[in-house]
């Protein structure tokens, strides 16, 4: 079946790219920056109007960049609606667009106070409810915070912490002072993201409600020409991203259902064929979990190769119809008649590293190296149809170093993927797929119910199923995460991996 994967993903922009797209959109659209600033303010006001009206006072903290201009534009539209906000503005030069809304607000009868006043004023809230708008810093911020912004951010945290139920904090575009590897500077309730999805915002805590306001920016990918953003256009290639950072969305239930269907003229090989190598003694359950996930989703035929005779007996006792045998000599594995015909090779579920055969992995097969197989192939150049699936601990062993931060881990993983020509799926609460060409895909839908032993084995089996159905590595990972997350959400309480497996197909 054909799935338009580009409809369920979009480019992410770092700070530099956000600024470039901002300028390019203004230049090529023929719409002024002040108009876009007004569009943003109106969109945010319309979205949060009911929430604002439930509060007694509105405070707007503005920096002297264009993010502060968004705050000044919002202040102008609020006063036009009869809501007079207290506006605190950082000293410094303002852009022409920001000056437009500063003057408009003042001409409408508003008053602007120095930002430092926010630090010195005594706020006796009593029973009053405050709507605090953070428009201090935008994408141009570089850590660390400096005076007076560091003190202002600390004051926001103090006010919020002591009045959680009466103070609602909304950040505009980015949360001021936050970086992807840093701690949260203050507790915000919501973020209004403007224009394009920002990379750093994907790492905010999920409890912060996010709204997105496109306001006329292009919805497709931006094309880079000669290292600069020379033009933008909507891309039709689902695997392209000018920024090299792609945000995955969940694949809808209706499409997931279609991926599991069989045609009337199907046969066992057409429905998916896989060789699974795993199940060392005492770990038969892991290999069996991957195997059953593969078949229960619709996989047609498989062979489990294991180093343990006990695993052979355990699997046949579970289901005598399954094909299982002990691992032959390494030199004989790829010449095995079924291995030659199978479309997927999965190594590692429940497999000790020292028992993993080291093969010259065939380039015509979808290959997954999981668990015990990951370190068996450490520092071996393979090929681009191979997917390694390490969690953070395994990735650190693979890289030979402690991962200090997200950016540190991604930098090392990208270099490893490039050097060894493999795809790396860094499994964590928000997971990354890193391709050999440096493209990074982000799955930002953490599901606490998946934080239980055995779900990695399920994921390996699901990946093998989709690989056997002809999907590419990036497509298979997105489909697998969508399906596994949906099944976990459908489960009651906190189930075991076996409980989740039973809902993989029935849950959709």
Helices and strands as residue ranges (DSSP letters): G 5-8, E 9-11, H 15-29, H 33-53, E 57-62, H 66-80, E 86-89, H 96-107, E 112-114, H 117-120, E 130-135, H 149-162, E 167-172, E 190-194, G 200-203, E 209-213, E 222-225, E 228-232, E 245-248, H 253-259, E 273-277, H 284-296, E 301-306, H 309-318, E 324-326, H 330-333, H 337-341, E 344-347, G 353-355, E 366-369, H 372-376, E 386-388, H 392-399, H 406-420, E 423-426, E 431-434, E 440-443, G 448-450, H 455-468, H 473-490, H 497-501, H 503-506
